[in-house]
Amino acid sequence: MFNDLSSVTAYLQSRRSGKPRDMIAPGPDSATLDVILHTAMRTPDHGKLFPWRFVHIRDREAFATLLEHAFIAANPDARIAQIEAAVSPAMMAPTLVVLLFAPQPSAKIPLWEQQLSVGAVGMNLLHAAHAHGFVASWITGWACYDPSAKAALCEGDELVAGLFFMGSPRLALEERPRPAPEAIVRAWPYK
C-alpha cells in the first residue's frame, strides 16, 4: 500500500504534542478541520457504535465565560490568578475541539471496548492534524471533569475525553522521554 514504508515510519515517529499555550495561527481552516475530523473517525469501533462525538468550540469567549463560571462555582474562594489560570485554556491555540465519550447501549460490546475506541479516535485526531502540518495536543484537566462544563458540552451519559488544541508551533517541539522497549515489551509465556 505504501511505496516507502520508511517514510511512513519516520512520519509516525515525528509526531509530537505541542503545548497549547505555544500554538499560534494558522490553525486548520474549516475545510481542513472537516478532513481532520473525518480522518479521526477511521478508527477501530467494534459493533459500529460510534461511541464518540466532536464539539468544535468556535466561540472562544463564550467558552472562557463558561469555564470561569464553572471554576468560580466549584472554587468560590479562588483568587483572580487561579481563575485566570483555569480559564486560560479556552483562549489557547487557534483551534479547539472537544472529544466526547458517548457510550452506547450494547449487549455485545462492553463499555471497555467503547472507551478504547474513543482513545483511538483521539490518537487518530492527533495524527490527522500532524499529517496536515499542524501541531496538536490532547489535554484533560479540571474542565473535563467539572459538572457544569460537562452539562454544557455533554448529553446523557457522555463524558469529556479531552480538549484537542491545534495550530502551528511557535517554538520547536521537544522530544520527550520514551520508555525503552525492553522495559515494557514481554514475551509470553512468561519465564
HELIX and SHEET records of a PDB file:
HELIX    1   1 LEU A    5  SER A   14  1                                  10    
HELIX    2   2 PRO A   20  ASP A   22  5                                   3    
HELIX    3   3 SER A   30  ALA A   40  1                                  11    
HELIX    4   4 ARG A   60  ALA A   74  1                                  15    
HELIX    5   5 ILE A   80  VAL A   87  1                                   8    
HELIX    6   6 SER A   88  MET A   91  5                                   4    
HELIX    7   7 LEU A  111  ALA A  131  1                                  21    
HELIX    8   8 TRP A  142  TYR A  145  1                                   4    
HELIX    9   9 PRO A  147  LEU A  153  1                                   7    
HELIX   10  10 PRO A  181  ILE A  184  1                                   4    
SHEET    1   A 4 MET A  23  ILE A  24  0                                        
SHEET    2   A 4 LEU A 159  PRO A 169 -1                                        
SHEET    3   A 4 THR A  95  PHE A 101 -1                                        
SHEET    4   A 4 TRP A  52  HIS A  56 -1                                        
SHEET    1   B 3 MET A  23  ILE A  24  0                                        
SHEET    2   B 3 LEU A 159  PRO A 169 -1                                        
SHEET    3   B 3 VAL A 135  ILE A 139 -1                                        
END                                                                             
